[in-house]
Amino acid sequence: MFAKHRTTGYNGYAVQWSPFFEHKLAVATASNFGLVGNGRLHILNVGAGPAAGQITVERVFDTQDGLFDVCWSEVNENQLVTASGDGSIKLWDTTLADFPIQNWHEHQREVFSVNWNLVRKDSFLSASWDNTIKLWTQNSPTSLQTFKGHSHCVYSAMWSPHSPSLFASCSGDHTVKLWDTNSPAPIQTILAHGNEVLSLDWNKYQDHTVVTGSVDHTIKVWDMRRPDREVNCLRGHEYAVRKVKCSPHSGSLVASTSYDMTMRIWDITTGDMIEIHDAHTEFVLGVDFNLYRDREIATCAWDESVHVFQPRCLM
């Protein structure tokens, strides 16, 4: 199965499947490659069975600046938050009007990632080019905490799926930092790559395993208990690795996207690259595994398209 949807006039930055509905996909996009202009949040319905291969638009929400990330609420199936180039974070409800139901604007520069707490489910993180990470709840008009420690843009901050207070962040300062919300300072720092670290994710099956992707073209697997060197280094991308995503269905599978216009799937236990998706014609930025259809993956790219498909290695 291969389905394609055009986000005409808008370049894809991030995709996330709903944690509640197997058919619902959110896509964060920006016009003019995110450099200047508007953004658009797309809520898509992806068919299955006889309707496999069909993608329809449920809603779109327009914003005054580009959208760089999106994440669904873990407590309300209709709500999701977006990260914007103007430094704002917006909470949307797909059943309500065209405007956000909450708008926060504390970051001084672009917000590049948002991530909902998978354990407590009551809060989310934002990471910004202003070198900070902020902790939020949807009912508070201001952030609850600001975490400072990185010396460059923070590209991503991701909650541990195993702990209610632990999260990791990656930055242009080449490091990965481990944080606990009970402490204002990082509890661990790893010099992870020889260049900017653009993405990270936690392994869902191994408590202490984090995967990172970098401008240095590599993906690294880390055991946070032994930070002196990586467990594995995965090589194959020809340009910067923009996104890494651990499979929710297998402890050994990781997907990655890159400026080499590909999405790749890796076995982190062997270090083998087991799939290349090269159907995009521009930088591939977003990737996510469907939580309910365990063979289904979505990607988005700067070619103004979203792809939903079943990689051969998962069939």
C-alpha positions in Angstrom: 0.0 0.0 0.0 1.3 3.4 -1.0 -0.8 6.6 -0.6 0.2 10.2 -1.4 -1.3 13.5 -0.3 -0.3 16.9 -1.6 0.1 19.8 0.8 0.1 22.3 -2.0 2.0 25.5 -1.3 3.2 24.1 2.1 6.4 22.2 2.8 6.2 19.4 5.3 8.0 19.6 8.6 6.5 17.0 10.9 3.9 14.1 11.0 2.3 12.4 13.9 -0.3 9.6 14.1 -3.1 10.0 16.6 -2.7 8.0 19.8 -6.5 7.5 19.8 -7.5 6.8 16.2 -5.7 4.5 13.7 -6.7 6.6 10.7 -5.9 10.1 11.9 -2.7 11.8 10.9 -1.5 15.4 11.8 0.9 17.2 9.5 2.8 20.5 10.4 3.8 22.5 7.4 5.2 25.9 6.4 5.1 27.9 3.2 8.4 29.0 1.5 10.3 26.2 3.2 9.7 27.8 6.7 11.9 30.8 5.9 9.1 33.3 5.7 5.3 33.2 5.4 2.4 31.2 6.8 1.9 27.8 8.3 -0.8 25.2 8.0 -1.8 22.3 10.2 -3.4 19.4 8.3 -5.6 16.8 9.9 -5.8 13.8 7.5 -7.9 10.6 7.4 -6.0 7.6 6.0 -8.2 4.8 4.7 -7.7 1.1 5.4 -9.2 -2.1 4.0 -11.2 -1.3 0.8 -10.3 2.3 1.3 -6.5 1.7 1.6 -4.6 4.2 -0.4 -7.2 7.0 0.1 -6.3 10.1 2.1 -8.9 12.7 2.8 -8.7 16.1 4.5 -10.6 16.4 7.8 -9.5 19.9 8.8 -6.9 22.5 8.1 -5.8 25.3 10.4 -3.9 28.3 9.1 -1.3 30.2 11.1 0.6 33.4 10.5 4.0 31.7 10.7 5.4 28.4 9.7 4.8 25.3 11.8 7.8 23.1 12.7 6.3 20.4 14.8 3.1 18.9 16.1 2.0 16.5 18.8 -1.3 15.1 19.9 -2.6 15.4 23.4 -2.5 12.2 25.4 -5.7 13.0 27.3 -8.0 14.5 24.7 -8.4 12.8 21.4 -9.4 16.0 19.6 -6.6 18.2 20.8 -3.0 18.8 19.7 -0.2 21.4 20.0 2.0 23.0 17.4 5.4 24.6 17.4 5.8 27.8 15.4 8.5 29.8 13.8 7.3 33.0 15.6 8.1 31.5 19.0 4.5 30.6 19.8 2.9 27.3 20.8 -0.8 26.8 20.0 -3.3 24.3 21.3 -6.0 23.3 18.7 -9.3 21.3 19.0 -10.3 19.6 15.7 -14.0 19.9 16.6 -13.9 23.6 17.1 -13.5 26.8 15.1 -10.5 27.8 13.0 -8.6 29.5 15.8 -6.5 27.9 18.5 -8.1 27.4 21.9 -4.8 28.4 23.7 -1.8 30.4 22.6 1.5 30.7 24.5 4.3 33.0 23.5 7.3 32.9 25.8 10.1 31.6 23.7 12.3 34.4 22.1 13.0 32.4 18.9 11.6 29.6 16.8 10.0 26.7 18.6 11.3 23.5 16.9 9.7 20.7 18.8 6.8 19.9 21.1 6.4 16.6 22.9 3.6 15.3 25.2 4.4 13.4 28.4 3.5 9.7 27.8 3.5 8.6 31.4 1.8 11.4 33.4 -0.1 12.7 30.3 -0.7 16.0 31.9 2.1 18.2 30.4 4.3 18.8 27.4 7.7 20.2 26.5 8.8 22.7 24.0 12.3 23.2 22.6 13.5 26.4 21.0 16.3 28.1 19.1 16.5 30.4 22.1 18.6 27.6 23.8 15.8 26.8 26.3 13.3 24.0 27.0 9.9 24.9 28.7 7.4 22.7 30.5 3.7 23.4 30.1 0.2 22.2 31.0 -2.7 23.0 28.7 -4.6 24.7 31.6 -1.9 27.1 32.7 -1.5 30.5 30.9 2.2 30.4 31.5 5.0 27.8 31.4 5.7 25.9 34.7 9.5 25.7 34.3 12.3 26.8 32.0 15.3 24.6 31.6 18.6 26.2 30.6 21.9 24.4 30.0 22.4 24.2 26.2 24.7 26.8 24.6 23.0 26.6 21.2 19.6 25.9 19.5 17.7 23.1 21.2 16.2 21.1 18.3 14.3 18.5 20.3 13.2 17.6 23.9 11.6 14.2 24.4 10.0 12.6 27.4 11.1 9.2 28.5 8.4 6.7 27.9 9.5 4.9 31.1 9.6 7.8 33.7 7.1 10.6 34.5 9.8 13.2 35.1 12.7 12.3 32.9 13.4 13.8 29.5 16.3 14.2 27.0 17.2 17.0 24.7 19.6 17.5 21.8 21.2 20.7 20.5 23.4 22.5 18.1 26.1 22.4 20.8 26.7 18.8 19.8 25.4 17.4 23.1 22.5 15.3 24.4 21.4 16.3 27.9 19.3 14.3 30.4 17.0 16.2 32.7 14.6 15.6 35.6 11.8 18.0 36.1 12.6 18.0 39.8 16.0 19.7 39.0 16.6 22.9 37.1 20.0 21.7 35.7 20.7 18.8 33.5 21.6 15.6 35.4 23.8 14.2 32.6 25.5 15.6 29.4 26.9 13.5 26.5 29.1 14.9 23.8 27.1 12.9 21.3 28.3 13.9 17.8 31.0 16.0 16.1 28.3 18.3 14.7 24.8 19.6 15.5 22.4 17.0 16.9 19.0 17.5 15.2 16.9 14.8 16.6 16.6 12.1 19.3 14.1 9.5 20.5 13.8 7.0 23.3 13.6 3.3 22.7 10.2 2.1 23.9 11.4 -1.3 25.0 14.8 -0.5 26.6 14.6 1.9 29.5 18.0 3.6 29.1 18.4 3.6 25.3 18.3 6.8 23.3 18.9 7.2 19.5 20.3 10.4 18.0 20.6 11.9 14.5 23.1 14.5 13.4 24.3 16.9 10.8 27.4 14.5 10.6 25.2 12.1 8.6 25.2 9.4 11.4 22.7 7.9 13.7 24.0 6.8 17.1 22.5 4.5 19.7 23.3 5.3 23.4 22.9 3.6 26.7 22.5 6.5 29.1 24.1 4.5 31.9 27.4 4.3 29.9 27.7 7.6 28.2 31.4 7.5 27.4 30.7 6.0 23.9 27.8 4.9 21.7 26.5 1.4 21.6 26.3 1.6 17.8 26.8 4.1 15.0 24.6 3.7 11.9 26.1 5.1 8.6 24.4 5.4 5.3 22.7 8.8 5.0 24.5 11.1 2.6 23.5 14.3 4.3 22.3 15.5 7.7 19.9 13.3 9.6 16.8 15.4 10.3 14.6 13.0 12.3 14.9 9.7 14.2 11.9 7.7 15.4 12.0 4.5 17.4 9.3 1.9 16.5 6.5 1.5 19.0 6.2 -2.1 17.9 9.8 -3.4 18.0 12.8 -2.6 20.2 15.2 -3.0 17.3 13.7 -0.8 14.6 14.4 2.9 14.1 13.3 5.1 11.2 15.3 8.1 10.1 14.8 11.0 7.6 17.4 13.1 6.0 18.3 16.0 3.7 19.4 13.2 1.2 15.7 13.0 0.4 15.3 9.5 1.9 13.6 7.8 4.8 15.5 4.7 6.0 14.8 1.9 8.5 17.5 0.4 10.6 18.0 -2.6 12.8 19.9 -1.0 15.8 21.0 -4.4 17.2 22.9 -5.3 14.0 23.5 -1.8 12.6 22.0 -2.9 9.3 20.0 -0.5 7.1 17.0 -2.7 6.0 14.9 -0.3 4.0 15.2 2.9 1.9 12.2 5.0 0.9 13.4 7.3 -1.9 10.1 8.5 -3.4 10.3 12.0 -2.1 12.0 14.7 -4.3 13.1 17.1 -1.6 14.4 17.1 2.0 12.5 14.5 4.1 11.8 15.9 7.5 9.0 14.0 9.3 8.4 10.3 10.0 6.1 8.4 12.3 4.9 4.8 12.9 1.2 4.2 13.1 0.5 3.0 16.7 -2.4 0.7 15.6 -1.4 -0.5 12.1 2.0 -1.9 12.9 3.2 -2.0 9.3 2.2 1.6 8.4 4.6 4.6 8.3 4.0 8.2 7.3 6.6 10.7 6.0 6.5 14.3 4.9 9.0 16.4 3.0 9.7 19.8 1.4 8.3 18.4 -1.9 4.8 19.4 -0.5 3.8 15.7 -0.1 2.8 13.2 2.6 3.5 9.6 2.0 1.7 6.7 3.8 3.0 3.2 3.0 4.0 -0.2 4.3 7.7 -0.7 4.0 8.7 -4.1 2.6 10.8 -4.9 5.7 7.6 -4.7 7.9 5.4 -6.9 5.7 
